[in-house]
Structure formats: C-alpha cells, structure tokens
C-alpha cells in the first residue's frame, strides 16, 4: 500500500503547521536536515519545524514519489524558487517508514541551484 506521507507532509507545510509536520514522525524518529543536524525525537523535530516554517509565504507541492516496502522517496517542489531546465524538484526527501505509516528516519537533500540541469 502506498504511503500517504508525501501528500500529508505537503499539506502540513502549506498550512505552516509545525505540529502536523512533527506528528508524521514516530515518537523516536530521527530527521537529518539539509543543515547536517540530526533532530532526534518528535519534540526536537517539532522545534525544527517551528523555526523552518516561520516563512509564511512557503508554498510547496509533491513531485515524483517512489516507494518500495518501507522505503519512500519523494520530491518537494517549492514554488517561490526557480527550477532547473529539466524541471527538477527543489528538494528530495528520503524516508524509512514504520508499520503504521509514520516516519522513522528521514534525510533531506536539496541540490544546489542548477546542479541537476545537465
């Protein structure tokens, strides 16, 4: 069964709702952000989203989604940032999911602008 995480995550981001974002994670989840910092546990992940969602103009959508078993990868398109000539997403999220469709581990990758154009 396909995970509902990508769409629920985008909806929470677009509502600028740090609680909804953090509730997508298991209580003992680990999130490795683009800043290289590992946020361990739902409270730390919540605090990350409180800071990250201070930009009230953030608008995102889901790009391509790939899932095999409990491994999920999906593109996050940020609409106020330019996309490359091939239309790549602005970020890629890689997740390991729990049996109840929560994020156990997540890593975020944001390529430098233009890095995926050639």
C-alpha positions, 0 to 999 in steps of 0.5 A: 500500500502506498504511503500517504506521507508525501501528500500529508507532509505537503499539506502540513507545510502549506498550512505552516503547521509545525505540529502536523509536520512533527506528528508524521514522525514516530515518537523516536524518529530521527530527521537529518536536515539539509543543515547536517543536524540530526533532530532526534525525537518528535519534540526536537523535530517539532522545534525544527519545524517551528523555526523552518516554517516561520516563512509564511509565504512557503508554498510547496507541492509533491513531485515524483514519489517512489516507494518500495516496502518501507522505503519512500522517496519523494520530491518537494517542489517549492514554488517561490524558487526557480527550477532547473531546465529539466524541471527538477524538484527543489528538494528530495526527501528520503524516508524509512517508514514504520508499520503504521505509516509514520516516519522513522528516519528521514534525510533531506537533500536539496541540490544546489541551484542548477546542479541537476540541469545537465 
